[in-house]
């Protein structure tokens, strides 16, 4: 089997306005993503999603499309797509940085390999370690009363764990978390996510105040510029610290573990360049005595499928204690898949079909394509 060509599809799907994610890094109101298909001479196609936002990695639809068309596609043409690890190494040597772009391509290679093997990816990765993937809801950095309304809506849908976006303004952050706790009651687990919006001093002070609202984790309280900053925060608060923007690669995971800077690592398919790196980061976390969860850049259906397969088959992803951020149906106004993923409130599951197990709706792909 040989790769013949790659098609790319810039798309944009609106997020429900009342649920648009707003935090210390700005607002996420739409999906400026790139979908792709890797074609082979045997008629098997692999699907991928580049879930890129410039604020995260400096990538966007234009850069992703350019690198895939002008550098990655020529490099992959004529290659056997089932040689995923070898081709992933070539990807790293062909284009520097741009992890979400590489992840979209690598995702499509895994999709082809699963289809050739006749197995869903999570079975290809070793089989399930859980029956389904527990998930949590994310409450935007809204005014306290609006955040409370959204949190109450999420509970009504069936969510039992959620996090609140903070890191915007300490007083407003504390008020928002307090309002959400009052709205959801004492039984719903509640965390906070600052996206690196606080200094170490402010993080320590603010998290201590939020502990009065019974938060059970604080995600990325400080910027990812120095692991000692987060270690300092972890040593002065009584809730687990989750690393997100600080962990992209296995080297990042090792540095965090050595510094004692985190209790939990938030792993993305996109941040490190694909499913392969995500699984390696989870392995490093396990070796270091840490646990992981799956974080999100509000991926759409194709990448959400990859996230589910990752969480289904990875033992060190402690989704029961720290549920994953697999939420696309609760945020996007439409789905580009022929059959939406089985994602419900508080739980997600994969399809039992080979590869990623999903198929793009060609009519919707045409409707939401942008130029």
ABEGO torsion letter per residue (X at the ends): XBBABBBBBBBBBBBBAAABBBBAAEBBABBBBBBBBBBBAAGBBBBBBBBBBAAAAGBBAAAAAAAAAAAAAAAABGBBAABAAAAAAAAAAABBEGAAAAAAAAAAAAAAAAAAAGBBAAAAAGEBABABBBBBBBBBBBBAAAAAAAAAAAAAAGBABBBBBBGABAAAAAAAAAAAAAAAEAABBBBBBAGGABBAAAAAAAAAAAAAAGBABBBGABBAABAAAAAAAAAABABBBBBBAABABAAAAAAAAAAGABABBBBBAAAAGEAAAAAAAAAAAAAAGBBBBBBBAGBBAAAAAAAAAAAAABAABBAAABBBBBAAAAABABBABABBBBBBBGBBBBBABBEAGBBBBAAAAAAABBX
